[in-house]
Amino acid sequence: MPQYLGLVSVIVQDYDEAIAFYVGKLGFSLDEDTFQPAQNKRWVVVSPPGATESKILLAQATNDHQTSRVGNQTGGRVFLFLYTDDFWRDFNTYKSRGVIFVREPKTEKYGTIAVFEDLHGNQWDLVQPAIAVRNPSAA
């Protein structure tokens, strides 16, 4: 059986504020927003345009320990890697919507990349992978 990561939890301060960022600024889809009465919380799932398997669960912090992790889930390292088929389209759209880039675009062997912050300061890579060039002598 094939496996894949279906959901990654991102701890947020407020569901609605997080939805506004991910849907309004990044253009993600709101796939689910269901109240869970037994736990007195919401099940909020968003996904990047065109994503079929990987999605994000927006998990509102419910105690001091969780609140201390909001915006710093990886100790200051890049947390998530958002791949795109058109770097400049997405980079310019995000900038125009107020998304903060902490590292400007650059081109590396593996592709074009820039680092932005989500609404709480978690760092993300925006990446357009380089197109693999087939070596004709390898045929």
MODELLER restraints for C-alpha pairs under 7 A, 6 or more apart:
rsr = mdl.restraints
at = mdl.atoms
rsr.add(forms.Gaussian(group=physical.xy_distance, feature=features.Distance(at['CA:5:A'], at['CA:54:A']), mean=6.05, stdev=0.5))
rsr.add(forms.Gaussian(group=physical.xy_distance, feature=features.Distance(at['CA:6:A'], at['CA:53:A']), mean=5.42, stdev=0.5))
rsr.add(forms.Gaussian(group=physical.xy_distance, feature=features.Distance(at['CA:6:A'], at['CA:54:A']), mean=4.79, stdev=0.5))
rsr.add(forms.Gaussian(group=physical.xy_distance, feature=features.Distance(at['CA:6:A'], at['CA:55:A']), mean=5.96, stdev=0.5))
rsr.add(forms.Gaussian(group=physical.xy_distance, feature=features.Distance(at['CA:7:A'], at['CA:54:A']), mean=5.91, stdev=0.5))
rsr.add(forms.Gaussian(group=physical.xy_distance, feature=features.Distance(at['CA:7:A'], at['CA:55:A']), mean=4.86, stdev=0.5))
rsr.add(forms.Gaussian(group=physical.xy_distance, feature=features.Distance(at['CA:7:A'], at['CA:56:A']), mean=5.20, stdev=0.5))
rsr.add(forms.Gaussian(group=physical.xy_distance, feature=features.Distance(at['CA:7:A'], at['CA:57:A']), mean=6.04, stdev=0.5))
rsr.add(forms.Gaussian(group=physical.xy_distance, feature=features.Distance(at['CA:8:A'], at['CA:55:A']), mean=6.53, stdev=0.5))
rsr.add(forms.Gaussian(group=physical.xy_distance, feature=features.Distance(at['CA:8:A'], at['CA:56:A']), mean=4.93, stdev=0.5))
rsr.add(forms.Gaussian(group=physical.xy_distance, feature=features.Distance(at['CA:8:A'], at['CA:57:A']), mean=5.89, stdev=0.5))
rsr.add(forms.Gaussian(group=physical.xy_distance, feature=features.Distance(at['CA:9:A'], at['CA:56:A']), mean=5.80, stdev=0.5))
rsr.add(forms.Gaussian(group=physical.xy_distance, feature=features.Distance(at['CA:9:A'], at['CA:57:A']), mean=4.63, stdev=0.5))
rsr.add(forms.Gaussian(group=physical.xy_distance, feature=features.Distance(at['CA:9:A'], at['CA:58:A']), mean=5.98, stdev=0.5))
rsr.add(forms.Gaussian(group=physical.xy_distance, feature=features.Distance(at['CA:9:A'], at['CA:59:A']), mean=6.21, stdev=0.5))
rsr.add(forms.Gaussian(group=physical.xy_distance, feature=features.Distance(at['CA:10:A'], at['CA:56:A']), mean=6.81, stdev=0.5))
rsr.add(forms.Gaussian(group=physical.xy_distance, feature=features.Distance(at['CA:10:A'], at['CA:57:A']), mean=6.21, stdev=0.5))
rsr.add(forms.Gaussian(group=physical.xy_distance, feature=features.Distance(at['CA:10:A'], at['CA:58:A']), mean=5.25, stdev=0.5))
rsr.add(forms.Gaussian(group=physical.xy_distance, feature=features.Distance(at['CA:10:A'], at['CA:59:A']), mean=5.86, stdev=0.5))
rsr.add(forms.Gaussian(group=physical.xy_distance, feature=features.Distance(at['CA:11:A'], at['CA:58:A']), mean=6.19, stdev=0.5))
rsr.add(forms.Gaussian(group=physical.xy_distance, feature=features.Distance(at['CA:11:A'], at['CA:59:A']), mean=4.77, stdev=0.5))
rsr.add(forms.Gaussian(group=physical.xy_distance, feature=features.Distance(at['CA:11:A'], at['CA:60:A']), mean=5.63, stdev=0.5))
rsr.add(forms.Gaussian(group=physical.xy_distance, feature=features.Distance(at['CA:11:A'], at['CA:61:A']), mean=5.94, stdev=0.5))
rsr.add(forms.Gaussian(group=physical.xy_distance, feature=features.Distance(at['CA:11:A'], at['CA:70:A']), mean=5.50, stdev=0.5))
rsr.add(forms.Gaussian(group=physical.xy_distance, feature=features.Distance(at['CA:12:A'], at['CA:18:A']), mean=6.59, stdev=0.5))
rsr.add(forms.Gaussian(group=physical.xy_distance, feature=features.Distance(at['CA:12:A'], at['CA:58:A']), mean=6.43, stdev=0.5))
rsr.add(forms.Gaussian(group=physical.xy_distance, feature=features.Distance(at['CA:12:A'], at['CA:59:A']), mean=5.86, stdev=0.5))
rsr.add(forms.Gaussian(group=physical.xy_distance, feature=features.Distance(at['CA:12:A'], at['CA:60:A']), mean=4.78, stdev=0.5))
rsr.add(forms.Gaussian(group=physical.xy_distance, feature=features.Distance(at['CA:12:A'], at['CA:61:A']), mean=6.00, stdev=0.5))
rsr.add(forms.Gaussian(group=physical.xy_distance, feature=features.Distance(at['CA:12:A'], at['CA:70:A']), mean=5.75, stdev=0.5))
rsr.add(forms.Gaussian(group=physical.xy_distance, feature=features.Distance(at['CA:13:A'], at['CA:60:A']), mean=5.50, stdev=0.5))
rsr.add(forms.Gaussian(group=physical.xy_distance, feature=features.Distance(at['CA:13:A'], at['CA:61:A']), mean=5.84, stdev=0.5))
rsr.add(forms.Gaussian(group=physical.xy_distance, feature=features.Distance(at['CA:13:A'], at['CA:70:A']), mean=6.85, stdev=0.5))
rsr.add(forms.Gaussian(group=physical.xy_distance, feature=features.Distance(at['CA:14:A'], at['CA:60:A']), mean=5.75, stdev=0.5))
rsr.add(forms.Gaussian(group=physical.xy_distance, feature=features.Distance(at['CA:15:A'], at['CA:58:A']), mean=6.84, stdev=0.5))
rsr.add(forms.Gaussian(group=physical.xy_distance, feature=features.Distance(at['CA:15:A'], at['CA:60:A']), mean=6.08, stdev=0.5))
rsr.add(forms.Gaussian(group=physical.xy_distance, feature=features.Distance(at['CA:21:A'], at['CA:119:A']), mean=6.51, stdev=0.5))
rsr.add(forms.Gaussian(group=physical.xy_distance, feature=features.Distance(at['CA:22:A'], at['CA:28:A']), mean=5.59, stdev=0.5))
rsr.add(forms.Gaussian(group=physical.xy_distance, feature=features.Distance(at['CA:23:A'], at['CA:29:A']), mean=5.90, stdev=0.5))
rsr.add(forms.Gaussian(group=physical.xy_distance, feature=features.Distance(at['CA:23:A'], at['CA:30:A']), mean=6.61, stdev=0.5))
rsr.add(forms.Gaussian(group=physical.xy_distance, feature=features.Distance(at['CA:25:A'], at['CA:94:A']), mean=6.44, stdev=0.5))
rsr.add(forms.Gaussian(group=physical.xy_distance, feature=features.Distance(at['CA:25:A'], at['CA:97:A']), mean=5.61, stdev=0.5))
rsr.add(forms.Gaussian(group=physical.xy_distance, feature=features.Distance(at['CA:25:A'], at['CA:99:A']), mean=7.00, stdev=0.5))
rsr.add(forms.Gaussian(group=physical.xy_distance, feature=features.Distance(at['CA:26:A'], at['CA:94:A']), mean=6.43, stdev=0.5))
rsr.add(forms.Gaussian(group=physical.xy_distance, feature=features.Distance(at['CA:28:A'], at['CA:46:A']), mean=6.15, stdev=0.5))
rsr.add(forms.Gaussian(group=physical.xy_distance, feature=features.Distance(at['CA:28:A'], at['CA:47:A']), mean=5.20, stdev=0.5))
rsr.add(forms.Gaussian(group=physical.xy_distance, feature=features.Distance(at['CA:28:A'], at['CA:48:A']), mean=4.46, stdev=0.5))
rsr.add(forms.Gaussian(group=physical.xy_distance, feature=features.Distance(at['CA:28:A'], at['CA:49:A']), mean=5.69, stdev=0.5))
rsr.add(forms.Gaussian(group=physical.xy_distance, feature=features.Distance(at['CA:29:A'], at['CA:46:A']), mean=5.41, stdev=0.5))
rsr.add(forms.Gaussian(group=physical.xy_distance, feature=features.Distance(at['CA:29:A'], at['CA:47:A']), mean=5.29, stdev=0.5))
rsr.add(forms.Gaussian(group=physical.xy_distance, feature=features.Distance(at['CA:29:A'], at['CA:48:A']), mean=6.39, stdev=0.5))
rsr.add(forms.Gaussian(group=physical.xy_distance, feature=features.Distance(at['CA:29:A'], at['CA:49:A']), mean=6.65, stdev=0.5))
rsr.add(forms.Gaussian(group=physical.xy_distance, feature=features.Distance(at['CA:30:A'], at['CA:45:A']), mean=6.24, stdev=0.5))
rsr.add(forms.Gaussian(group=physical.xy_distance, feature=features.Distance(at['CA:30:A'], at['CA:46:A']), mean=4.65, stdev=0.5))
rsr.add(forms.Gaussian(group=physical.xy_distance, feature=features.Distance(at['CA:30:A'], at['CA:47:A']), mean=6.86, stdev=0.5))
rsr.add(forms.Gaussian(group=physical.xy_distance, feature=features.Distance(at['CA:31:A'], at['CA:45:A']), mean=5.40, stdev=0.5))
rsr.add(forms.Gaussian(group=physical.xy_distance, feature=features.Distance(at['CA:31:A'], at['CA:46:A']), mean=5.34, stdev=0.5))
rsr.add(forms.Gaussian(group=physical.xy_distance, feature=features.Distance(at['CA:31:A'], at['CA:47:A']), mean=6.94, stdev=0.5))
rsr.add(forms.Gaussian(group=physical.xy_distance, feature=features.Distance(at['CA:32:A'], at['CA:43:A']), mean=6.90, stdev=0.5))
rsr.add(forms.Gaussian(group=physical.xy_distance, feature=features.Distance(at['CA:32:A'], at['CA:44:A']), mean=5.35, stdev=0.5))
rsr.add(forms.Gaussian(group=physical.xy_distance, feature=features.Distance(at['CA:32:A'], at['CA:45:A']), mean=5.03, stdev=0.5))
rsr.add(forms.Gaussian(group=physical.xy_distance, feature=features.Distance(at['CA:33:A'], at['CA:42:A']), mean=6.43, stdev=0.5))
rsr.add(forms.Gaussian(group=physical.xy_distance, feature=features.Distance(at['CA:33:A'], at['CA:43:A']), mean=5.51, stdev=0.5))
rsr.add(forms.Gaussian(group=physical.xy_distance, feature=features.Distance(at['CA:33:A'], at['CA:44:A']), mean=4.40, stdev=0.5))
rsr.add(forms.Gaussian(group=physical.xy_distance, feature=features.Distance(at['CA:33:A'], at['CA:45:A']), mean=6.62, stdev=0.5))
rsr.add(forms.Gaussian(group=physical.xy_distance, feature=features.Distance(at['CA:34:A'], at['CA:42:A']), mean=5.41, stdev=0.5))
rsr.add(forms.Gaussian(group=physical.xy_distance, feature=features.Distance(at['CA:34:A'], at['CA:43:A']), mean=5.10, stdev=0.5))
rsr.add(forms.Gaussian(group=physical.xy_distance, feature=features.Distance(at['CA:34:A'], at['CA:44:A']), mean=6.59, stdev=0.5))
rsr.add(forms.Gaussian(group=physical.xy_distance, feature=features.Distance(at['CA:35:A'], at['CA:41:A']), mean=5.91, stdev=0.5))
rsr.add(forms.Gaussian(group=physical.xy_distance, feature=features.Distance(at['CA:35:A'], at['CA:42:A']), mean=4.27, stdev=0.5))
rsr.add(forms.Gaussian(group=physical.xy_distance, feature=features.Distance(at['CA:35:A'], at['CA:43:A']), mean=6.25, stdev=0.5))
rsr.add(forms.Gaussian(group=physical.xy_distance, feature=features.Distance(at['CA:36:A'], at['CA:42:A']), mean=5.50, stdev=0.5))
rsr.add(forms.Gaussian(group=physical.xy_distance, feature=features.Distance(at['CA:36:A'], at['CA:43:A']), mean=6.80, stdev=0.5))
rsr.add(forms.Gaussian(group=physical.xy_distance, feature=features.Distance(at['CA:44:A'], at['CA:57:A']), mean=5.71, stdev=0.5))
rsr.add(forms.Gaussian(group=physical.xy_distance, feature=features.Distance(at['CA:44:A'], at['CA:58:A']), mean=5.40, stdev=0.5))
rsr.add(forms.Gaussian(group=physical.xy_distance, feature=features.Distance(at['CA:45:A'], at['CA:55:A']), mean=6.67, stdev=0.5))
rsr.add(forms.Gaussian(group=physical.xy_distance, feature=features.Distance(at['CA:45:A'], at['CA:56:A']), mean=5.55, stdev=0.5))
rsr.add(forms.Gaussian(group=physical.xy_distance, feature=features.Distance(at['CA:45:A'], at['CA:57:A']), mean=4.59, stdev=0.5))
rsr.add(forms.Gaussian(group=physical.xy_distance, feature=features.Distance(at['CA:45:A'], at['CA:58:A']), mean=6.17, stdev=0.5))
rsr.add(forms.Gaussian(group=physical.xy_distance, feature=features.Distance(at['CA:46:A'], at['CA:55:A']), mean=5.86, stdev=0.5))
rsr.add(forms.Gaussian(group=physical.xy_distance, feature=features.Distance(at['CA:46:A'], at['CA:56:A']), mean=5.31, stdev=0.5))
rsr.add(forms.Gaussian(group=physical.xy_distance, feature=features.Distance(at['CA:46:A'], at['CA:57:A']), mean=6.63, stdev=0.5))
rsr.add(forms.Gaussian(group=physical.xy_distance, feature=features.Distance(at['CA:47:A'], at['CA:55:A']), mean=4.62, stdev=0.5))
rsr.add(forms.Gaussian(group=physical.xy_distance, feature=features.Distance(at['CA:47:A'], at['CA:56:A']), mean=6.10, stdev=0.5))
rsr.add(forms.Gaussian(group=physical.xy_distance, feature=features.Distance(at['CA:61:A'], at['CA:67:A']), mean=5.25, stdev=0.5))
rsr.add(forms.Gaussian(group=physical.xy_distance, feature=features.Distance(at['CA:70:A'], at['CA:120:A']), mean=6.55, stdev=0.5))
rsr.add(forms.Gaussian(group=physical.xy_distance, feature=features.Distance(at['CA:71:A'], at['CA:120:A']), mean=4.41, stdev=0.5))
rsr.add(forms.Gaussian(group=physical.xy_distance, feature=features.Distance(at['CA:71:A'], at['CA:121:A']), mean=4.70, stdev=0.5))
rsr.add(forms.Gaussian(group=physical.xy_distance, feature=features.Distance(at['CA:71:A'], at['CA:122:A']), mean=4.69, stdev=0.5))
rsr.add(forms.Gaussian(group=physical.xy_distance, feature=features.Distance(at['CA:72:A'], at['CA:121:A']), mean=6.96, stdev=0.5))
rsr.add(forms.Gaussian(group=physical.xy_distance, feature=features.Distance(at['CA:72:A'], at['CA:122:A']), mean=5.73, stdev=0.5))
rsr.add(forms.Gaussian(group=physical.xy_distance, feature=features.Distance(at['CA:73:A'], at['CA:122:A']), mean=6.93, stdev=0.5))
rsr.add(forms.Gaussian(group=physical.xy_distance, feature=features.Distance(at['CA:77:A'], at['CA:123:A']), mean=6.73, stdev=0.5))
rsr.add(forms.Gaussian(group=physical.xy_distance, feature=features.Distance(at['CA:78:A'], at['CA:123:A']), mean=4.63, stdev=0.5))
rsr.add(forms.Gaussian(group=physical.xy_distance, feature=features.Distance(at['CA:78:A'], at['CA:124:A']), mean=5.34, stdev=0.5))
rsr.add(forms.Gaussian(group=physical.xy_distance, feature=features.Distance(at['CA:78:A'], at['CA:125:A']), mean=6.67, stdev=0.5))
rsr.add(forms.Gaussian(group=physical.xy_distance, feature=features.Distance(at['CA:79:A'], at['CA:122:A']), mean=6.41, stdev=0.5))
rsr.add(forms.Gaussian(group=physical.xy_distance, feature=features.Distance(at['CA:79:A'], at['CA:123:A']), mean=5.56, stdev=0.5))
rsr.add(forms.Gaussian(group=physical.xy_distance, feature=features.Distance(at['CA:79:A'], at['CA:124:A']), mean=5.65, stdev=0.5))
rsr.add(forms.Gaussian(group=physical.xy_distance, feature=features.Distance(at['CA:80:A'], at['CA:124:A']), mean=4.89, stdev=0.5))
rsr.add(forms.Gaussian(group=physical.xy_distance, feature=features.Distance(at['CA:80:A'], at['CA:125:A']), mean=6.43, stdev=0.5))
rsr.add(forms.Gaussian(group=physical.xy_distance, feature=features.Distance(at['CA:81:A'], at['CA:124:A']), mean=5.64, stdev=0.5))
rsr.add(forms.Gaussian(group=physical.xy_distance, feature=features.Distance(at['CA:81:A'], at['CA:125:A']), mean=4.70, stdev=0.5))
rsr.add(forms.Gaussian(group=physical.xy_distance, feature=features.Distance(at['CA:81:A'], at['CA:126:A']), mean=6.20, stdev=0.5))
rsr.add(forms.Gaussian(group=physical.xy_distance, feature=features.Distance(at['CA:81:A'], at['CA:127:A']), mean=6.97, stdev=0.5))
rsr.add(forms.Gaussian(group=physical.xy_distance, feature=features.Distance(at['CA:82:A'], at['CA:124:A']), mean=6.99, stdev=0.5))
rsr.add(forms.Gaussian(group=physical.xy_distance, feature=features.Distance(at['CA:82:A'], at['CA:125:A']), mean=5.97, stdev=0.5))
rsr.add(forms.Gaussian(group=physical.xy_distance, feature=features.Distance(at['CA:82:A'], at['CA:126:A']), mean=4.98, stdev=0.5))
rsr.add(forms.Gaussian(group=physical.xy_distance, feature=features.Distance(at['CA:82:A'], at['CA:127:A']), mean=6.08, stdev=0.5))
rsr.add(forms.Gaussian(group=physical.xy_distance, feature=features.Distance(at['CA:83:A'], at['CA:126:A']), mean=6.03, stdev=0.5))
rsr.add(forms.Gaussian(group=physical.xy_distance, feature=features.Distance(at['CA:83:A'], at['CA:127:A']), mean=4.77, stdev=0.5))
rsr.add(forms.Gaussian(group=physical.xy_distance, feature=features.Distance(at['CA:83:A'], at['CA:128:A']), mean=5.70, stdev=0.5))
rsr.add(forms.Gaussian(group=physical.xy_distance, feature=features.Distance(at['CA:84:A'], at['CA:127:A']), mean=6.05, stdev=0.5))
rsr.add(forms.Gaussian(group=physical.xy_distance, feature=features.Distance(at['CA:84:A'], at['CA:128:A']), mean=5.05, stdev=0.5))
rsr.add(forms.Gaussian(group=physical.xy_distance, feature=features.Distance(at['CA:85:A'], at['CA:128:A']), mean=5.85, stdev=0.5))
rsr.add(forms.Gaussian(group=physical.xy_distance, feature=features.Distance(at['CA:86:A'], at['CA:128:A']), mean=6.50, stdev=0.5))
rsr.add(forms.Gaussian(group=physical.xy_distance, feature=features.Distance(at['CA:87:A'], at['CA:112:A']), mean=6.96, stdev=0.5))
rsr.add(forms.Gaussian(group=physical.xy_distance, feature=features.Distance(at['CA:87:A'], at['CA:127:A']), mean=6.69, stdev=0.5))
rsr.add(forms.Gaussian(group=physical.xy_distance, feature=features.Distance(at['CA:87:A'], at['CA:128:A']), mean=5.37, stdev=0.5))
rsr.add(forms.Gaussian(group=physical.xy_distance, feature=features.Distance(at['CA:99:A'], at['CA:116:A']), mean=6.99, stdev=0.5))
rsr.add(forms.Gaussian(group=physical.xy_distance, feature=features.Distance(at['CA:100:A'], at['CA:116:A']), mean=5.55, stdev=0.5))
rsr.add(forms.Gaussian(group=physical.xy_distance, feature=features.Distance(at['CA:100:A'], at['CA:117:A']), mean=5.76, stdev=0.5))
rsr.add(forms.Gaussian(group=physical.xy_distance, feature=features.Distance(at['CA:101:A'], at['CA:115:A']), mean=5.60, stdev=0.5))
rsr.add(forms.Gaussian(group=physical.xy_distance, feature=features.Distance(at['CA:101:A'], at['CA:116:A']), mean=3.97, stdev=0.5))
rsr.add(forms.Gaussian(group=physical.xy_distance, feature=features.Distance(at['CA:101:A'], at['CA:117:A']), mean=6.34, stdev=0.5))
rsr.add(forms.Gaussian(group=physical.xy_distance, feature=features.Distance(at['CA:102:A'], at['CA:115:A']), mean=5.64, stdev=0.5))
rsr.add(forms.Gaussian(group=physical.xy_distance, feature=features.Distance(at['CA:102:A'], at['CA:116:A']), mean=5.50, stdev=0.5))
rsr.add(forms.Gaussian(group=physical.xy_distance, feature=features.Distance(at['CA:103:A'], at['CA:114:A']), mean=5.49, stdev=0.5))
rsr.add(forms.Gaussian(group=physical.xy_distance, feature=features.Distance(at['CA:103:A'], at['CA:115:A']), mean=4.90, stdev=0.5))
rsr.add(forms.Gaussian(group=physical.xy_distance, feature=features.Distance(at['CA:103:A'], at['CA:116:A']), mean=6.98, stdev=0.5))
rsr.add(forms.Gaussian(group=physical.xy_distance, feature=features.Distance(at['CA:104:A'], at['CA:114:A']), mean=5.27, stdev=0.5))
rsr.add(forms.Gaussian(group=physical.xy_distance, feature=features.Distance(at['CA:104:A'], at['CA:115:A']), mean=6.87, stdev=0.5))
rsr.add(forms.Gaussian(group=physical.xy_distance, feature=features.Distance(at['CA:105:A'], at['CA:112:A']), mean=6.72, stdev=0.5))
rsr.add(forms.Gaussian(group=physical.xy_distance, feature=features.Distance(at['CA:105:A'], at['CA:113:A']), mean=5.36, stdev=0.5))
rsr.add(forms.Gaussian(group=physical.xy_distance, feature=features.Distance(at['CA:105:A'], at['CA:114:A']), mean=4.38, stdev=0.5))
rsr.add(forms.Gaussian(group=physical.xy_distance, feature=features.Distance(at['CA:106:A'], at['CA:112:A']), mean=5.67, stdev=0.5))
rsr.add(forms.Gaussian(group=physical.xy_distance, feature=features.Distance(at['CA:106:A'], at['CA:113:A']), mean=5.59, stdev=0.5))
rsr.add(forms.Gaussian(group=physical.xy_distance, feature=features.Distance(at['CA:106:A'], at['CA:114:A']), mean=6.58, stdev=0.5))
rsr.add(forms.Gaussian(group=physical.xy_distance, feature=features.Distance(at['CA:107:A'], at['CA:113:A']), mean=6.36, stdev=0.5))
rsr.add(forms.Gaussian(group=physical.xy_distance, feature=features.Distance(at['CA:109:A'], at['CA:130:A']), mean=6.94, stdev=0.5))
rsr.add(forms.Gaussian(group=physical.xy_distance, feature=features.Distance(at['CA:110:A'], at['CA:129:A']), mean=5.70, stdev=0.5))
rsr.add(forms.Gaussian(group=physical.xy_distance, feature=features.Distance(at['CA:110:A'], at['CA:130:A']), mean=5.17, stdev=0.5))
rsr.add(forms.Gaussian(group=physical.xy_distance, feature=features.Distance(at['CA:111:A'], at['CA:127:A']), mean=6.66, stdev=0.5))
rsr.add(forms.Gaussian(group=physical.xy_distance, feature=features.Distance(at['CA:111:A'], at['CA:128:A']), mean=5.47, stdev=0.5))
rsr.add(forms.Gaussian(group=physical.xy_distance, feature=features.Distance(at['CA:111:A'], at['CA:129:A']), mean=4.19, stdev=0.5))
rsr.add(forms.Gaussian(group=physical.xy_distance, feature=features.Distance(at['CA:111:A'], at['CA:130:A']), mean=4.08, stdev=0.5))
rsr.add(forms.Gaussian(group=physical.xy_distance, feature=features.Distance(at['CA:112:A'], at['CA:127:A']), mean=5.73, stdev=0.5))
rsr.add(forms.Gaussian(group=physical.xy_distance, feature=features.Distance(at['CA:112:A'], at['CA:128:A']), mean=5.24, stdev=0.5))
rsr.add(forms.Gaussian(group=physical.xy_distance, feature=features.Distance(at['CA:112:A'], at['CA:129:A']), mean=6.53, stdev=0.5))
rsr.add(forms.Gaussian(group=physical.xy_distance, feature=features.Distance(at['CA:113:A'], at['CA:125:A']), mean=6.52, stdev=0.5))
rsr.add(forms.Gaussian(group=physical.xy_distance, feature=features.Distance(at['CA:113:A'], at['CA:126:A']), mean=5.53, stdev=0.5))
rsr.add(forms.Gaussian(group=physical.xy_distance, feature=features.Distance(at['CA:113:A'], at['CA:127:A']), mean=4.59, stdev=0.5))
rsr.add(forms.Gaussian(group=physical.xy_distance, feature=features.Distance(at['CA:113:A'], at['CA:128:A']), mean=6.59, stdev=0.5))
rsr.add(forms.Gaussian(group=physical.xy_distance, feature=features.Distance(at['CA:114:A'], at['CA:125:A']), mean=5.77, stdev=0.5))
rsr.add(forms.Gaussian(group=physical.xy_distance, feature=features.Distance(at['CA:114:A'], at['CA:126:A']), mean=5.41, stdev=0.5))
rsr.add(forms.Gaussian(group=physical.xy_distance, feature=features.Distance(at['CA:114:A'], at['CA:127:A']), mean=6.92, stdev=0.5))
rsr.add(forms.Gaussian(group=physical.xy_distance, feature=features.Distance(at['CA:115:A'], at['CA:123:A']), mean=6.48, stdev=0.5))
rsr.add(forms.Gaussian(group=physical.xy_distance, feature=features.Distance(at['CA:115:A'], at['CA:124:A']), mean=5.49, stdev=0.5))
rsr.add(forms.Gaussian(group=physical.xy_distance, feature=features.Distance(at['CA:115:A'], at['CA:125:A']), mean=4.57, stdev=0.5))
rsr.add(forms.Gaussian(group=physical.xy_distance, feature=features.Distance(at['CA:115:A'], at['CA:126:A']), mean=6.13, stdev=0.5))
rsr.add(forms.Gaussian(group=physical.xy_distance, feature=features.Distance(at['CA:116:A'], at['CA:123:A']), mean=5.69, stdev=0.5))
rsr.add(forms.Gaussian(group=physical.xy_distance, feature=features.Distance(at['CA:116:A'], at['CA:124:A']), mean=5.31, stdev=0.5))
rsr.add(forms.Gaussian(group=physical.xy_distance, feature=features.Distance(at['CA:116:A'], at['CA:125:A']), mean=6.48, stdev=0.5))
rsr.add(forms.Gaussian(group=physical.xy_distance, feature=features.Distance(at['CA:117:A'], at['CA:123:A']), mean=4.58, stdev=0.5))
rsr.add(forms.Gaussian(group=physical.xy_distance, feature=features.Distance(at['CA:117:A'], at['CA:124:A']), mean=6.02, stdev=0.5))
